[in-house]
Amino acid sequence: MIRADAIRVIGDDGEQLGVLTVNEALAKAAEAGLDLVEVSPTAEPPVCRIMDYGKFRYEASKKQAEAKKKQTVVETKEIKLRPKTEAHDLNFKINNIRKFLGQKNKVKVTLRFRGREIVYADSGGMDVLKKIIVALEDIAVVLQTPKMEGRQMAMFLGPK
């Protein structure tokens, strides 16, 4: 599958064998019982390596699986409130937010206004969200400040 006339060949032990024709390089690879793999097709001349391609693919898949194992998925949890939520219920919600932040998740705090409650969005609504920010300032950072989205006010918190 190598189309170039001359290629730079690297041996299986990492030493450079020089610039060879494709047939000479294939003969050297067959002599070693390995494969000739094009590593850098854009180089001038293209670079090929003599290696065990099956082993190379296996190790690459192992590295990819290991990287996937170490990867963490950050979820966004949502807590919904009303402006007239009582103190005990608010503390309960704050404890849930603490738990979510402890699991390294982001939290969206939504304050929903119904009916004529929307009149108190700037005063009462902001007070509730400020209480939450103050209660969580030791473990949380505000990713998005409170802002209105239709009939609800939302803010995002993330772990420190």
C-alpha positions as CSV (number, residue, x, y, z in Angstrom):
1,M,0.0,0.0,0.0
2,I,3.1,2.3,0.1
3,R,3.1,4.4,-3.0
4,A,6.4,6.2,-2.8
5,D,9.5,5.2,-4.8
6,A,12.0,5.7,-1.9
7,I,11.3,5.5,1.8
8,R,13.2,6.2,5.0
9,V,13.3,3.0,7.0
10,I,13.6,2.6,10.7
11,G,14.4,-0.9,12.1
12,D,12.6,-2.8,14.8
13,D,15.2,-1.8,17.4
14,G,14.8,1.9,16.5
15,E,17.9,2.4,14.4
16,Q,17.8,4.1,11.1
17,L,18.4,1.8,8.1
18,G,18.5,4.8,5.6
19,V,16.6,5.6,2.5
20,L,15.6,2.4,0.6
21,T,13.3,1.3,-2.1
22,V,10.0,-0.2,-1.1
23,N,11.0,-3.7,-2.3
24,E,14.3,-3.6,-0.3
25,A,12.4,-2.5,2.8
26,L,9.8,-5.2,2.4
27,A,12.6,-7.8,2.0
28,K,14.3,-6.5,5.2
29,A,10.9,-6.7,7.0
30,A,10.3,-10.3,5.7
31,E,13.8,-11.3,6.8
32,A,13.0,-10.1,10.4
33,G,9.5,-11.7,10.2
34,L,7.8,-8.4,10.8
35,D,5.6,-5.9,9.0
36,L,6.6,-2.7,7.2
37,V,4.3,0.1,8.5
38,E,4.1,3.6,7.1
39,V,4.5,5.9,10.1
40,S,4.7,9.4,8.5
41,P,3.4,9.5,4.9
42,T,3.7,13.3,4.6
43,A,7.4,13.4,5.3
44,E,9.9,13.7,2.4
45,P,10.7,10.8,1.9
46,P,7.9,9.0,3.7
47,V,9.0,7.3,6.9
48,C,8.3,3.6,7.4
49,R,9.0,1.3,10.4
50,I,9.7,-2.4,10.6
51,M,7.4,-3.6,13.5
52,D,4.9,-6.2,14.5
53,Y,1.7,-4.4,13.4
54,G,-0.7,-6.7,15.4
55,K,1.2,-6.1,18.6
56,F,1.3,-2.3,17.8
57,R,-2.5,-2.3,17.4
58,Y,-3.0,-4.3,20.6
59,E,-0.9,-1.9,22.6
60,A,-2.7,1.1,21.1
61,S,-6.1,-0.3,22.1
62,K,-4.8,-1.0,25.6
63,K,-3.6,2.6,25.9
64,Q,-6.9,3.8,24.7
65,A,-8.8,1.6,27.2
66,E,-6.6,2.9,30.0
67,A,-7.2,6.5,29.0
68,K,-11.0,5.9,28.9
69,K,-10.8,4.3,32.4
70,K,-9.2,7.4,33.9
71,Q,-11.7,9.7,32.1
72,T,-14.3,11.3,34.4
73,V,-17.7,12.4,33.2
74,V,-19.0,15.6,34.7
75,E,-22.7,15.6,35.0
76,T,-25.0,18.6,35.5
77,K,-27.5,18.1,38.3
78,E,-30.5,20.4,38.7
79,I,-32.1,21.6,41.9
80,K,-35.4,23.4,41.6
81,L,-36.7,25.9,44.1
82,R,-39.5,28.4,44.6
83,P,-39.0,31.9,46.0
84,K,-41.1,31.1,49.1
85,T,-39.3,27.9,50.0
86,E,-39.0,27.6,53.8
87,A,-35.7,27.7,55.6
88,H,-35.6,24.0,56.5
89,D,-36.4,22.9,52.9
90,L,-33.8,25.3,51.6
91,N,-31.2,23.8,54.0
92,F,-32.2,20.3,52.7
93,K,-31.7,21.4,49.1
94,I,-28.3,23.0,50.1
95,N,-27.2,19.7,51.6
96,N,-28.2,17.9,48.3
97,I,-26.1,20.5,46.4
98,R,-23.2,19.8,48.7
99,K,-23.5,16.1,48.0
100,F,-23.5,16.7,44.2
101,L,-20.5,19.0,44.4
102,G,-18.7,16.4,46.5
103,Q,-19.2,14.0,43.6
104,K,-17.5,16.6,41.3
105,N,-20.7,17.4,39.4
106,K,-21.9,20.8,38.3
107,V,-25.2,22.0,39.7
108,K,-27.9,24.1,38.1
109,V,-30.0,25.9,40.7
110,T,-33.4,26.9,39.2
111,L,-35.8,29.3,40.9
112,R,-39.2,29.1,39.3
113,F,-41.7,31.9,39.6
114,R,-45.4,31.2,39.3
115,G,-48.2,33.7,38.8
116,R,-47.6,37.1,40.4
117,E,-44.4,35.9,42.1
118,I,-42.5,37.2,39.1
119,V,-42.8,40.7,40.5
120,Y,-40.4,39.8,43.3
121,A,-37.8,38.2,41.1
122,D,-35.2,40.9,41.6
123,S,-35.6,41.2,45.4
124,G,-36.9,37.9,46.8
125,G,-35.4,35.6,44.1
126,M,-31.9,37.1,44.3
127,D,-32.0,36.8,48.1
128,V,-32.6,33.1,48.0
129,L,-29.8,32.5,45.5
130,K,-27.4,34.7,47.5
131,K,-28.2,32.6,50.6
132,I,-27.2,29.5,48.6
133,I,-24.0,31.1,47.4
134,V,-23.0,32.1,50.9
135,A,-23.9,28.7,52.4
136,L,-21.7,26.9,49.7
137,E,-18.8,29.4,49.3
138,D,-16.4,26.9,51.0
139,I,-16.9,24.1,48.4
140,A,-18.5,25.8,45.4
141,V,-17.6,28.4,42.8
142,V,-20.2,30.3,40.8
143,L,-19.8,29.3,37.1
144,Q,-22.7,31.5,35.9
145,T,-24.3,34.2,38.0
146,P,-28.0,34.2,38.5
147,K,-29.9,35.4,35.4
148,M,-33.5,35.3,34.3
149,E,-34.7,32.7,31.7
150,G,-38.3,33.4,31.0
151,R,-40.2,32.8,34.3
152,Q,-37.3,31.3,36.1
153,M,-34.0,32.4,37.4
154,A,-31.0,30.1,37.0
155,M,-27.3,29.9,38.1
156,F,-24.6,27.3,37.8
157,L,-22.3,26.1,40.5
158,G,-19.2,24.0,40.2
159,P,-16.8,22.3,42.6
160,K,-13.8,24.2,43.8
